[in-house]
Amino acid sequence: MSKNQGPTQKFHSPMGLTNYKMKIAIVYSSVTGNTKELAEVIYRNFLGHSVDVLMYRVEDFSPAYLRSYDAIAIGTYTWGDGEIPKEMWKLYQALEELDNKDLVTAVFGTGDSFYPNYCGAVNLFRDMLYVHTNLAATLKVELLPQIQDFQRSQKFVDSIIKRLNQLAPKSDLKNKLQQK
């Protein structure tokens, strides 16, 4: 798996207009290993598509990278009483300030339904991303991903790819016009 790498490579397009291959970042934080495991499942699902995907721990992802990706999938656990973990706040605020409806986003997380605010951090990210980005999907998984979650994670990835493909003609036209 690729991680800890900044977006420095050139890519090629499935559309053929701009020779560009869509770039996706998976950015996650995990304490128990459950969210990391889910991030790895999602990463493997992306490998079945013609995209470039990199996986980062949130500590290794600079907000400056946000403009280098077509899609960002954010993975978080929930802290305390349904709160966003401290290490995820910098990313949360950067996405909120970026306010880019052309950036496709998705959020996933693991949690324990024993707690009253199950996957509360996922909900907080979801609500913010819906307002400030092009939110494609949300996925919540009970604790460690199980077999039934693999199909759900594939649908999560497929939703992101579908949204990227819906935006691709618009982006290709915009890029083509900017080149003239």
C-alpha contacts under 8 A as a table, 3 or more apart, distances in Angstrom:
res1	aa1	res2	aa2	distance
1	M	54	L	7.45
1	M	55	M	7.12
2	S	5	Q	7.09
2	S	53	V	7.92
2	S	54	L	5.31
2	S	55	M	5.96
3	K	54	L	5.82
3	K	55	M	4.89
3	K	56	Y	5.04
3	K	57	R	7.75
4	N	55	M	7.70
4	N	56	Y	5.95
4	N	57	R	7.80
4	N	60	D	5.77
4	N	61	F	7.44
5	Q	54	L	7.78
6	G	65	Y	7.05
7	P	65	Y	6.79
7	P	68	S	6.35
10	K	20	Y	7.83
11	F	19	N	6.86
11	F	20	Y	4.95
11	F	21	K	4.83
11	F	22	M	7.55
11	F	52	D	7.88
12	H	16	G	7.96
12	H	18	T	7.51
12	H	19	N	4.10
12	H	20	Y	3.59
12	H	21	K	4.18
12	H	22	M	7.89
13	S	16	G	5.42
13	S	17	L	7.18
13	S	18	T	6.13
13	S	19	N	4.14
13	S	20	Y	3.27
13	S	21	K	4.01
13	S	22	M	6.88
14	P	19	N	7.38
14	P	20	Y	6.95
14	P	21	K	6.24
14	P	50	S	7.40
15	M	18	T	7.26
15	M	19	N	7.42
15	M	20	Y	7.69
15	M	168	A	7.60
15	M	169	P	7.74
15	M	172	D	7.80
16	G	19	N	5.45
16	G	20	Y	7.58
17	L	20	Y	7.95
17	L	172	D	6.39
17	L	176	K	7.61
18	T	172	D	6.43
18	T	175	N	7.31
18	T	176	K	7.25
21	K	50	S	7.23
21	K	51	V	5.71
21	K	52	D	6.66
22	M	50	S	7.83
22	M	51	V	5.11
22	M	52	D	6.19
22	M	69	Y	7.65
22	M	70	D	6.08
22	M	164	L	7.99
23	K	51	V	6.01
23	K	52	D	4.84
23	K	53	V	5.88
23	K	68	S	7.72
23	K	69	Y	5.09
23	K	70	D	5.37
23	K	71	A	6.63
24	I	51	V	7.17
24	I	52	D	6.14
24	I	53	V	4.67
24	I	54	L	6.47
24	I	69	Y	5.67
24	I	70	D	5.98
24	I	71	A	4.78
24	I	72	I	5.71
24	I	73	A	7.51
25	A	53	V	5.69
25	A	54	L	5.00
25	A	55	M	5.79
25	A	56	Y	7.27
25	A	69	Y	6.67
25	A	71	A	6.45
25	A	72	I	4.86
25	A	73	A	6.20
26	I	39	A	7.05
26	I	43	Y	7.36
26	I	53	V	7.39
26	I	54	L	6.22
26	I	55	M	4.62
26	I	56	Y	6.05
26	I	72	I	5.89
26	I	73	A	4.70
26	I	74	I	5.92
26	I	75	G	7.36
27	V	55	M	6.04
27	V	56	Y	4.83
27	V	57	R	5.68
27	V	58	V	5.47
27	V	61	F	7.11
27	V	72	I	7.20
27	V	73	A	6.24
27	V	74	I	4.97
27	V	75	G	6.07
28	Y	35	T	7.20
28	Y	36	K	6.88
28	Y	39	A	6.95
28	Y	56	Y	6.53
28	Y	57	R	5.16
28	Y	58	V	5.38
28	Y	74	I	5.64
28	Y	75	G	4.15
28	Y	76	T	5.70
29	S	35	T	6.85
29	S	36	K	6.98
29	S	57	R	5.88
29	S	58	V	5.78
29	S	75	G	6.27
29	S	76	T	5.33
29	S	77	Y	6.81
29	S	87	E	7.61
29	S	88	M	7.26
30	S	33	G	5.48
30	S	34	N	6.72
30	S	35	T	5.16
30	S	36	K	5.57
30	S	76	T	6.69
30	S	77	Y	6.20
31	V	34	N	7.72
31	V	35	T	7.86
31	V	77	Y	7.64
32	T	35	T	7.56
33	G	36	K	5.10
33	G	37	E	6.09
33	G	144	L	7.98
34	N	37	E	5.13
34	N	38	L	6.32
34	N	110	T	6.39
34	N	143	L	6.12
34	N	144	L	4.75
34	N	145	P	7.01
35	T	38	L	5.00
35	T	39	A	6.07
35	T	75	G	6.42
35	T	76	T	6.45
35	T	77	Y	6.35
35	T	109	G	5.93
35	T	110	T	5.57
35	T	144	L	7.60
36	K	39	A	4.97
36	K	40	E	6.26
36	K	75	G	7.93
37	E	40	E	5.11
37	E	41	V	6.35
37	E	144	L	7.31
37	E	145	P	7.12
38	L	41	V	5.03
38	L	42	I	6.23
38	L	109	G	7.69
38	L	110	T	7.81
38	L	144	L	7.58
38	L	145	P	6.09
39	A	42	I	5.10
39	A	43	Y	6.06
39	A	55	M	7.93
39	A	75	G	6.64
40	E	43	Y	4.89
40	E	44	R	6.22
41	V	44	R	5.23
41	V	45	N	6.33
41	V	150	F	7.18
41	V	153	S	7.23
42	I	45	N	5.00
42	I	46	F	6.37
42	I	153	S	6.00
42	I	154	Q	7.09
42	I	157	V	6.76
43	Y	46	F	5.22
43	Y	47	L	6.63
43	Y	53	V	7.26
43	Y	54	L	7.94
43	Y	55	M	7.21
44	R	47	L	5.18
44	R	48	G	7.38
45	N	48	G	5.81
45	N	49	H	7.84
45	N	153	S	7.59
45	N	154	Q	5.90
45	N	157	V	6.64
46	F	49	H	5.52
46	F	51	V	7.29
46	F	53	V	7.02
46	F	157	V	6.44
47	L	50	S	7.44
47	L	51	V	7.44
47	L	53	V	7.63
56	Y	59	E	7.83
56	Y	60	D	5.98
56	Y	61	F	6.03
57	R	60	D	5.41
57	R	61	F	6.68
58	V	61	F	5.16
58	V	87	E	7.17
58	V	88	M	6.78
58	V	91	L	7.69
59	E	62	S	7.89
59	E	87	E	7.24
61	F	65	Y	7.07
62	S	65	Y	5.55
62	S	66	L	7.72
63	P	66	L	5.53
63	P	90	K	7.75
63	P	91	L	6.34
63	P	94	A	6.07
64	A	67	R	6.73
65	Y	68	S	5.31
65	Y	69	Y	7.14
66	L	69	Y	5.83
66	L	72	I	7.80
66	L	95	L	7.92
67	R	70	D	7.84
69	Y	72	I	6.85
69	Y	103	L	7.62
70	D	102	D	7.77
70	D	103	L	5.64
70	D	104	V	6.25
70	D	164	L	7.50
71	A	103	L	5.74
71	A	104	V	4.48
71	A	105	T	5.40
71	A	106	A	7.93
71	A	160	I	7.63
71	A	164	L	7.61
72	I	103	L	7.61
72	I	104	V	6.50
72	I	105	T	4.89
72	I	106	A	6.48
73	A	105	T	5.69
73	A	106	A	4.68
73	A	107	V	5.56
73	A	108	F	7.37
74	I	105	T	7.64
74	I	106	A	6.18
74	I	107	V	4.62
74	I	108	F	6.12
75	G	107	V	5.84
75	G	108	F	4.78
75	G	109	G	5.21
76	T	84	I	7.66
76	T	85	P	7.67
76	T	88	M	7.61
76	T	107	V	7.76
76	T	108	F	6.51
76	T	109	G	4.85
76	T	110	T	7.11
76	T	121	A	6.80
76	T	122	V	6.65
77	Y	84	I	7.59
77	Y	85	P	7.18
77	Y	109	G	5.43
77	Y	110	T	5.54
77	Y	111	G	6.36
77	Y	119	C	6.92
77	Y	121	A	6.71
77	Y	122	V	7.62
78	T	81	D	7.92
78	T	82	G	5.56
78	T	83	E	5.67
78	T	84	I	5.80
78	T	85	P	6.41
78	T	109	G	7.79
78	T	110	T	7.60
78	T	111	G	6.53
78	T	118	Y	7.80
78	T	119	C	5.51
78	T	120	G	5.92
78	T	121	A	4.93
78	T	122	V	7.36
79	W	82	G	5.79
79	W	83	E	4.92
79	W	84	I	5.96
79	W	85	P	5.39
79	W	121	A	7.40
80	G	83	E	5.86
81	D	116	P	7.92
81	D	117	N	6.45
81	D	120	G	7.76
82	G	117	N	4.98
82	G	118	Y	6.78
82	G	119	C	6.51
82	G	120	G	4.05
82	G	121	A	5.78
83	E	120	G	6.06
83	E	121	A	5.21
83	E	124	L	7.95
84	I	88	M	6.54
84	I	89	W	6.96
84	I	120	G	7.53
84	I	121	A	4.56
84	I	122	V	7.94
84	I	124	L	7.41
85	P	88	M	5.50
85	P	89	W	6.97
85	P	121	A	7.61
86	K	89	W	5.59
87	E	90	K	6.89
88	M	91	L	5.52
88	M	92	Y	6.22
89	W	92	Y	4.88
89	W	93	Q	6.04
90	K	93	Q	5.30
90	K	94	A	6.12
91	L	94	A	5.04
91	L	95	L	6.17
92	Y	95	L	5.39
92	Y	96	E	6.22
92	Y	125	F	7.08
93	Q	96	E	4.97
93	Q	97	E	6.09
94	A	97	E	5.17
94	A	98	L	5.96
95	L	98	L	4.99
95	L	99	D	6.49
95	L	129	L	7.50
95	L	132	H	7.25
95	L	133	T	7.77
96	E	99	D	5.63
96	E	128	M	6.75
96	E	129	L	7.33
96	E	132	H	5.88
98	L	132	H	7.51
99	D	132	H	4.43
99	D	133	T	6.02
100	N	103	L	5.60
100	N	132	H	6.05
100	N	133	T	5.09
100	N	134	N	7.59
101	K	104	V	7.40
101	K	132	H	6.33
101	K	133	T	4.26
101	K	134	N	4.92
102	D	133	T	6.77
102	D	134	N	6.23
102	D	167	L	7.59
103	L	133	T	5.65
103	L	134	N	5.73
104	V	133	T	6.42
104	V	134	N	4.65
104	V	135	L	5.81
104	V	136	A	6.40
104	V	160	I	7.14
104	V	163	R	7.11
104	V	164	L	6.76
105	T	129	L	6.98
105	T	133	T	6.57
105	T	134	N	5.90
105	T	135	L	4.76
105	T	136	A	5.87
105	T	137	A	7.38
105	T	160	I	7.48
106	A	126	R	7.67
106	A	129	L	7.93
106	A	135	L	5.66
106	A	136	A	5.49
106	A	137	A	4.78
106	A	138	T	5.75
106	A	160	I	7.13
107	V	122	V	6.32
107	V	125	F	6.87
107	V	126	R	6.43
107	V	137	A	6.59
107	V	138	T	5.01
107	V	139	L	6.49
108	F	122	V	6.28
108	F	138	T	5.60
108	F	139	L	4.48
108	F	140	K	5.71
108	F	141	V	7.91
109	G	119	C	6.56
109	G	121	A	7.97
109	G	122	V	6.00
109	G	139	L	6.46
109	G	140	K	5.15
109	G	141	V	6.25
110	T	119	C	6.43
110	T	140	K	5.74
110	T	141	V	4.69
110	T	142	E	5.67
110	T	143	L	5.37
110	T	144	L	7.16
111	G	118	Y	5.97
111	G	119	C	5.11
111	G	140	K	7.39
111	G	141	V	6.44
111	G	142	E	5.30
111	G	143	L	5.19
112	D	115	Y	6.10
112	D	118	Y	6.11
112	D	119	C	7.45
112	D	142	E	5.62
112	D	143	L	5.69
113	S	116	P	7.02
113	S	117	N	7.78
113	S	118	Y	5.08
113	S	119	C	7.93
113	S	142	E	6.76
114	F	118	Y	7.47
115	Y	118	Y	5.66
117	N	120	G	5.17
119	C	122	V	5.36
119	C	123	N	6.69
119	C	140	K	6.70
120	G	123	N	5.05
120	G	124	L	6.32
121	A	124	L	5.04
121	A	125	F	6.18
122	V	125	F	5.20
122	V	126	R	5.95
122	V	138	T	7.71
122	V	140	K	7.45
123	N	126	R	4.94
123	N	127	D	6.13
124	L	127	D	5.32
124	L	128	M	6.39
125	F	128	M	5.26
125	F	129	L	5.92
126	R	129	L	5.16
126	R	130	Y	6.00
126	R	135	L	7.53
126	R	138	T	6.99
127	D	130	Y	5.29
127	D	131	V	6.72
128	M	131	V	5.38
128	M	132	H	6.24
129	L	132	H	5.13
129	L	133	T	5.13
129	L	134	N	7.06
129	L	135	L	5.81
130	Y	133	T	5.89
130	Y	134	N	6.41
130	Y	135	L	5.16
136	A	159	S	6.07
136	A	160	I	5.48
136	A	163	R	6.30
137	A	156	F	5.90
137	A	159	S	6.23
137	A	160	I	6.66
138	T	156	F	7.05
139	L	152	R	7.68
139	L	153	S	7.29
139	L	156	F	6.73
141	V	144	L	7.29
141	V	145	P	6.32
141	V	149	D	7.00
142	E	145	P	7.00
145	P	148	Q	7.99
145	P	149	D	5.70
145	P	150	F	7.39
146	Q	149	D	5.29
146	Q	150	F	6.95
147	I	150	F	5.44
147	I	151	Q	7.67
148	Q	151	Q	6.05
148	Q	152	R	7.02
149	D	152	R	4.93
149	D	153	S	6.01
150	F	153	S	5.09
150	F	154	Q	6.26
151	Q	154	Q	5.03
151	Q	155	K	6.36
152	R	155	K	5.11
152	R	156	F	6.23
153	S	156	F	4.84
153	S	157	V	6.30
154	Q	157	V	5.13
154	Q	158	D	6.07
155	K	158	D	4.88
155	K	159	S	6.06
156	F	159	S	5.26
156	F	160	I	6.60
157	V	160	I	5.17
157	V	161	I	6.30
158	D	161	I	5.05
158	D	162	K	5.99
159	S	162	K	5.06
159	S	163	R	6.19
160	I	163	R	5.19
160	I	164	L	6.19
161	I	164	L	5.05
161	I	165	N	6.14
162	K	165	N	5.12
162	K	166	Q	6.23
163	R	166	Q	5.02
163	R	167	L	6.36
164	L	167	L	5.16
164	L	168	A	5.92
165	N	168	A	4.93
165	N	169	P	7.43
166	Q	169	P	6.94
166	Q	170	K	7.97
167	L	170	K	5.40
167	L	171	S	6.16
168	A	171	S	4.98
168	A	172	D	5.88
169	P	172	D	5.04
169	P	173	L	6.10
170	K	173	L	5.24
170	K	174	K	6.18
171	S	174	K	4.97
171	S	175	N	6.06
172	D	175	N	5.07
172	D	176	K	6.02
173	L	176	K	5.03
173	L	177	L	6.13
174	K	177	L	5.20
174	K	178	Q	6.21
175	N	178	Q	5.07
175	N	179	Q	6.28
176	K	179	Q	5.23
176	K	180	K	6.79
177	L	180	K	5.47
